[in-house]
Amino acid sequence: MLRKALRMSVHPGQQAEYERRHNPIWRELEDTLLRHGVRSYTIFLDAATSDLFAYVEVESEERWQAIASTDVCRRWWRHMREIMPSNPDDSPVSRELREVFHVEGREPA
């Protein structure tokens, strides 16, 4: 399983709208994520800065990248572009974070 983390942001004053659009997320988008090997996907909001932190567990980088070419993903990006910084292709501006520490659950010594 591949763990990925990303930083994005939402425009000031759009935090509530960002959250509203994710609750619930489109069923078609959720199904697409799951079909492409996403096992867990969480987004956190820092209300003081409007920064978003996304954490995803996915089966492979190739399957993760393939999501971007789906129709539903492209529609979602267009749906979100006015409330968050976006690239020319409507994808959200994001920075991938490098993992520097991880611990798996086990029985303590």
C-alpha positions as CSV (number, residue, x, y, z in Angstrom):
1,M,0.0,0.0,0.0
2,L,1.3,3.4,-1.0
3,R,0.8,6.4,1.4
4,K,0.5,9.8,-0.1
5,A,0.2,13.3,1.5
6,L,-0.7,16.5,-0.3
7,R,-1.1,20.2,0.6
8,M,-3.7,22.3,-1.1
9,S,-5.7,25.3,0.0
10,V,-9.2,26.8,-0.2
11,H,-9.8,30.5,-1.0
12,P,-10.5,32.6,2.1
13,G,-14.2,32.7,2.9
14,Q,-14.8,29.4,1.0
15,Q,-14.1,27.0,3.9
16,A,-17.7,26.2,4.6
17,E,-18.5,25.7,0.9
18,Y,-15.5,23.4,0.5
19,E,-16.8,21.3,3.4
20,R,-20.4,21.4,2.1
21,R,-19.3,20.1,-1.3
22,H,-17.6,17.1,0.3
23,N,-20.5,16.1,2.6
24,P,-21.5,14.0,0.9
25,I,-19.0,13.6,-1.9
26,W,-20.5,12.5,-5.2
27,R,-21.2,8.8,-5.1
28,E,-19.8,8.4,-8.7
29,L,-16.5,10.0,-7.6
30,E,-16.3,7.9,-4.5
31,D,-16.9,4.8,-6.6
32,T,-14.2,5.9,-9.0
33,L,-11.6,6.4,-6.2
34,L,-12.4,2.9,-4.8
35,R,-12.2,1.3,-8.3
36,H,-8.8,2.9,-8.7
37,G,-7.3,1.3,-5.6
38,V,-7.9,4.1,-3.0
39,R,-8.3,2.4,0.4
40,S,-8.5,5.5,2.6
41,Y,-8.7,9.2,1.7
42,T,-8.9,11.9,4.3
43,I,-8.7,15.7,4.0
44,F,-8.0,18.0,6.9
45,L,-8.6,21.8,7.0
46,D,-6.5,24.3,9.0
47,A,-9.2,27.0,9.5
48,A,-6.6,29.6,10.6
49,T,-4.7,29.4,7.2
50,S,-7.2,27.8,4.8
51,D,-4.6,25.1,4.1
52,L,-5.8,21.6,3.3
53,F,-3.8,18.5,4.1
54,A,-4.8,15.3,2.2
55,Y,-3.8,11.8,3.2
56,V,-4.5,8.9,0.9
57,E,-3.7,5.2,0.9
58,V,-3.7,3.7,-2.6
59,E,-2.6,0.5,-4.2
60,S,-0.2,2.0,-6.7
61,E,1.0,5.3,-8.1
62,E,-0.2,4.3,-11.6
63,R,-3.7,3.7,-10.4
64,W,-3.7,7.0,-8.5
65,Q,-2.5,8.9,-11.5
66,A,-5.2,7.2,-13.7
67,I,-8.0,8.9,-11.6
68,A,-7.1,12.2,-13.2
69,S,-8.1,11.0,-16.6
70,T,-11.6,10.0,-15.6
71,D,-14.6,12.0,-16.6
72,V,-16.0,12.3,-13.1
73,C,-12.6,13.6,-11.7
74,R,-12.5,16.3,-14.4
75,R,-16.1,17.3,-13.6
76,W,-15.2,17.4,-9.9
77,W,-12.2,19.7,-10.6
78,R,-14.4,22.1,-12.6
79,H,-17.0,22.0,-9.8
80,M,-14.3,23.0,-7.2
81,R,-12.2,25.5,-9.3
82,E,-13.9,28.6,-8.1
83,I,-13.4,27.9,-4.4
84,M,-9.7,26.8,-4.4
85,P,-6.5,27.7,-6.3
86,S,-6.5,25.7,-9.6
87,N,-4.2,24.9,-12.4
88,P,-5.1,25.6,-16.1
89,D,-6.5,22.1,-16.4
90,D,-8.8,22.8,-13.4
91,S,-6.9,20.4,-11.1
92,P,-6.3,21.8,-7.7
93,V,-2.9,23.4,-7.0
94,S,-1.2,20.9,-4.8
95,R,2.2,20.0,-3.4
96,E,3.1,16.4,-2.6
97,L,4.7,15.9,0.8
98,R,7.5,13.5,1.3
99,E,7.1,10.9,4.1
100,V,9.8,11.2,6.7
101,F,8.3,9.0,9.5
102,H,5.7,6.2,9.8
103,V,4.9,3.7,12.5
104,E,2.6,0.7,12.1
105,G,0.4,-0.5,15.0
106,R,1.9,-3.4,17.0
107,E,1.9,-4.6,20.5
108,P,4.2,-2.4,22.7
109,A,7.4,-4.0,24.1
